[in-house]
Amino acid sequence: MHRVVSQKVKRGLALAAVAAAALIAGCGGGGTSQIDPFVPTRVIAFGDESGTILQSGKKYTINGLNSDTKLIDCKLNPVWSQVLASGFGMVYPQCNTDFVALPQGVMYAFSGAKVADVRDQIDLHLSNDGFGPKDLVALMVGVNDILELYRQFPAQSRDALINEAKARGKLLAEQANRIANANGRVLVGTIFDVGLTPFGQNEKQQQTDIDRAVFLDDLSSAFNTSMRLNLLNDGRLIGLVLVDETIQQIARFPGAFGYSNVTQAACRTDIAIQDCTTDTLQADASATTWLWAGDTVLAPNAQQRIGVLALTRARNNPF
């Protein structure tokens, strides 16, 4: 009788151990995670020239050249939206040199776009399509809003323009939120401090009423802070890409990031920025060690860094 009871106890303890192990595994214990990594089936890019690929394959940075033909090769020196898509094995139709039958990248970004333009493009997308849980929707826009507001100074007061920058940041957050509410998965980038750009640095030198670079930075910060404060904060549907902090760090410690120039534009001023290539740079400029390609657009290494940031956020966010 004692032996039977003992066997039953042992069997019960063994079953309990198995059940406990299964429970731990189900909760992600034991060194393994049961959360499937996020793998989108589409990457949809909204924004301004920083993420744009033209139908010609040209981009608003320092375009790379094919070593044999010396023609622009859109796969070289990718912009951030390309880095993001390629990380998931996707291409945009505007740079489909391998002739993928059904490219899964959707390019809405265009030069000069402001937040209101992105809102209108989302309206257009929703009128023909929708967003789903396997759509990775990337938003980065606002630099052109800051430039537009800045040009209204001093006719408009500093405080009024700061408030308008906040309103536009909130409008961008609302666009990210509406995509998330429509069941899409969203990456939204902050904008870099426009005062750090070659444009901002030139304005600082040429205008003596106030420190114009600081004013541009303040407008940028107001925009970013308002955007972040108004995002849905559920920790799941929206991932934030801190472009501003990244560029601030490079500008502050250029040598640590391999940069030799963080204040001037590398591209020649007599060449349209979308036509700028590694062969049309300022005499002493470098495509790899200069931060800026043009007055307000980034050179390839910074584009790559932002793209990797976005890709890392997409992979690590619990979408």
C-alpha positions in Angstrom: 0.0 0.0 0.0 2.8 2.4 0.9 4.6 1.6 -2.4 1.4 2.4 -4.5 1.0 5.7 -2.7 4.6 6.6 -3.2 4.4 5.8 -7.0 1.3 8.0 -7.2 3.1 10.9 -5.5 6.1 10.5 -7.7 3.9 10.4 -10.8 2.0 13.5 -9.6 5.3 15.4 -8.9 6.6 14.5 -12.4 3.4 15.8 -14.1 3.5 19.0 -12.0 7.1 19.5 -13.1 6.2 19.0 -16.8 3.3 21.4 -16.4 5.5 24.0 -14.7 8.1 23.7 -17.5 5.4 24.2 -20.1 4.1 27.2 -18.3 7.6 28.8 -18.1 8.2 28.1 -21.8 4.8 29.7 -22.6 5.8 32.8 -20.7 9.1 33.2 -22.6 11.2 31.6 -19.8 14.0 29.1 -20.2 16.0 31.5 -22.4 13.6 31.3 -25.4 11.0 33.8 -26.5 7.6 32.7 -27.9 7.0 36.1 -29.5 7.3 35.7 -33.3 9.6 38.3 -34.8 7.8 41.0 -36.8 8.0 40.3 -40.6 6.1 42.8 -42.7 4.7 41.9 -46.1 4.8 45.6 -47.2 6.9 48.6 -46.3 5.1 51.9 -47.0 7.1 55.1 -46.9 5.6 58.6 -46.3 7.7 61.7 -45.9 9.9 64.3 -47.6 13.0 64.2 -49.7 15.1 62.4 -47.1 13.3 59.2 -47.9 12.4 59.8 -51.6 13.4 57.7 -54.6 12.5 59.3 -57.9 11.2 57.3 -60.8 14.7 57.7 -62.3 16.2 56.1 -59.3 17.8 59.3 -58.2 17.8 60.4 -54.6 18.3 63.6 -52.6 21.7 62.7 -51.2 25.0 61.9 -52.8 24.1 59.4 -55.5 26.4 56.5 -56.1 27.8 55.6 -59.5 28.2 52.3 -61.3 32.0 51.7 -61.5 31.8 50.6 -65.1 29.2 52.8 -66.7 29.6 55.9 -64.4 25.8 56.1 -64.4 23.8 56.6 -61.2 23.1 53.2 -59.5 20.0 53.6 -57.2 21.1 50.6 -55.1 24.3 52.4 -54.0 24.2 55.0 -51.2 20.6 54.1 -50.2 18.4 56.5 -48.3 16.9 55.5 -45.0 13.6 54.2 -46.5 15.6 51.8 -48.8 17.7 50.6 -45.9 14.5 49.8 -44.0 12.9 47.9 -46.9 16.0 46.0 -47.8 16.4 44.8 -44.2 13.1 42.9 -44.8 14.2 41.7 -48.3 12.0 44.3 -50.1 12.5 46.9 -52.8 10.6 49.9 -54.1 9.4 50.0 -57.8 11.6 53.1 -58.2 14.8 51.1 -57.6 13.9 47.6 -58.8 17.1 46.8 -60.7 16.7 43.0 -60.0 13.2 43.1 -61.7 11.3 41.7 -58.7 7.9 40.8 -60.1 5.8 42.4 -57.4 7.9 44.9 -55.4 6.5 45.2 -51.9 7.8 48.7 -51.1 5.3 51.5 -51.6 6.9 55.0 -52.1 4.7 58.0 -51.1 7.6 60.2 -50.0 8.4 63.2 -52.2 10.6 66.3 -52.2 9.1 69.3 -50.4 6.5 67.3 -48.5 5.2 68.8 -45.3 3.0 67.2 -42.6 -0.3 68.3 -44.3 0.9 66.6 -47.5 1.4 63.3 -45.6 -2.0 63.6 -44.1 -3.5 64.0 -47.7 -1.5 61.1 -48.9 -2.8 58.9 -46.1 -6.3 60.0 -47.1 -5.5 58.9 -50.7 -4.1 55.6 -49.6 -7.1 54.8 -47.5 -9.5 55.7 -50.3 -7.9 52.9 -52.5 -6.4 50.5 -50.0 -6.0 50.1 -46.2 -3.4 49.2 -43.6 -3.0 45.8 -42.0 -1.0 44.1 -39.2 1.8 43.2 -41.7 2.1 46.7 -43.1 5.1 48.5 -41.8 4.3 52.2 -42.4 7.3 54.6 -42.0 6.8 58.4 -41.5 9.5 61.0 -41.4 8.5 64.6 -42.3 8.6 68.0 -40.8 11.9 69.7 -41.9 10.0 71.6 -44.7 7.4 72.7 -42.1 10.2 74.1 -40.0 11.7 75.9 -43.0 8.3 77.3 -44.0 7.7 78.7 -40.5 11.2 80.0 -40.1 10.8 82.1 -43.3 7.8 83.9 -41.6 10.1 85.4 -39.0 10.2 88.3 -38.0 6.9 89.2 -39.6 5.5 86.5 -37.2 6.7 86.4 -33.6 9.0 83.7 -32.3 6.3 82.5 -29.8 3.6 82.3 -32.6 5.9 80.3 -34.8 6.9 78.0 -31.9 3.2 77.3 -31.2 2.6 76.6 -34.9 5.6 74.1 -34.9 3.9 72.4 -31.9 0.6 72.2 -33.9 2.4 70.6 -36.8 4.1 68.1 -34.6 0.7 67.2 -33.1 -0.7 66.8 -36.6 2.1 64.3 -37.5 1.3 62.3 -34.3 -2.3 62.2 -35.3 -1.3 60.7 -38.7 0.7 58.0 -36.9 -2.2 57.3 -34.6 -4.7 57.0 -37.4 -2.5 54.4 -39.2 -2.2 52.5 -35.9 -5.9 52.7 -35.3 -6.4 51.4 -38.9 -4.4 48.3 -37.8 -1.1 49.3 -39.4 2.3 49.1 -37.7 4.0 52.5 -37.6 7.6 53.8 -37.4 7.8 57.5 -37.0 11.0 59.5 -36.9 11.8 62.7 -35.2 13.3 65.4 -37.4 16.9 66.5 -37.1 17.6 70.0 -35.6 17.4 72.3 -38.7 19.8 74.7 -37.0 22.6 72.1 -37.4 22.1 72.0 -41.2 24.4 74.0 -43.6 21.3 76.2 -44.1 21.0 76.8 -40.4 24.7 77.5 -40.0 24.6 80.0 -42.9 21.6 81.8 -41.5 23.5 82.1 -38.2 26.3 83.9 -39.9 24.2 86.1 -42.2 21.5 87.3 -39.8 22.5 89.3 -36.7 19.2 90.0 -35.0 19.1 86.7 -33.1 21.0 83.4 -33.2 19.1 82.0 -36.2 20.5 78.5 -35.7 19.2 78.4 -32.1 15.8 79.5 -33.3 15.7 76.8 -36.0 16.7 74.3 -33.3 14.0 75.6 -31.0 11.4 75.2 -33.8 12.6 71.7 -34.4 12.5 70.7 -30.8 9.0 72.1 -30.3 7.8 70.0 -33.3 9.5 66.8 -32.0 8.3 67.3 -28.4 4.7 67.9 -29.4 4.8 64.9 -31.8 6.1 62.6 -29.1 3.6 63.8 -26.5 0.6 63.2 -28.8 1.5 59.7 -30.0 -0.5 56.7 -28.9 1.5 55.3 -26.0 0.4 51.7 -26.0 4.0 50.4 -26.4 3.1 48.2 -29.3 1.6 49.7 -32.5 4.0 52.7 -32.9 7.8 52.6 -32.8 9.8 55.9 -32.4 13.1 56.5 -34.3 15.2 59.2 -32.6 16.7 60.9 -35.6 17.3 64.1 -33.7 19.4 62.6 -31.0 21.5 60.7 -33.6 22.4 63.8 -35.6 23.0 65.8 -32.4 25.5 63.2 -31.3 27.3 63.2 -34.7 27.4 67.0 -34.7 28.7 67.2 -31.2 31.4 64.4 -31.5 32.1 64.1 -35.2 35.5 62.4 -34.8 33.9 59.6 -32.8 31.6 58.8 -35.7 34.2 59.1 -38.4 33.2 62.6 -39.7 35.5 65.4 -40.8 32.8 68.0 -41.6 29.4 68.4 -40.0 28.5 72.0 -41.0 28.9 72.3 -44.8 27.2 70.7 -47.8 29.3 68.3 -49.8 27.5 68.7 -53.1 28.4 71.5 -55.5 25.8 74.3 -55.5 25.6 74.4 -59.4 24.2 70.9 -59.4 20.6 70.0 -58.5 20.7 68.0 -55.3 19.0 65.0 -57.0 21.7 65.0 -59.6 24.5 65.2 -57.1 26.9 62.2 -57.3 30.3 61.2 -55.9 31.7 62.9 -59.0 30.0 66.3 -58.4 31.2 67.2 -54.9 33.0 70.3 -53.6 36.7 70.2 -54.2 37.6 69.0 -50.7 34.4 67.2 -49.8 33.9 63.5 -49.1 30.8 61.3 -49.6 31.7 59.3 -46.5 33.0 61.7 -44.0 30.8 64.8 -44.5 27.4 64.8 -42.7 25.4 66.8 -45.1 24.9 66.4 -48.9 23.0 69.6 -49.4 21.7 72.6 -47.4 19.1 70.5 -45.6 19.7 66.9 -46.8 21.9 64.2 -45.3 24.9 62.5 -46.9 24.8 58.6 -47.4 26.5 57.5 -44.1 23.9 59.4 -42.0 21.1 58.1 -44.2 22.5 54.6 -43.6 22.6 55.1 -39.9 19.0 56.4 -39.7 17.9 53.4 -41.8 19.6 51.0 -39.5 18.0 52.7 -36.5 14.5 52.4 -38.1 15.2 48.7 -39.0 16.3 47.9 -35.5 13.2 49.6 -34.0 11.0 47.6 -36.4 12.6 44.4 -35.4 12.6 45.0 -31.7 9.2 46.7 -31.3 6.5 44.3 -30.2 4.4 44.8 -33.3 
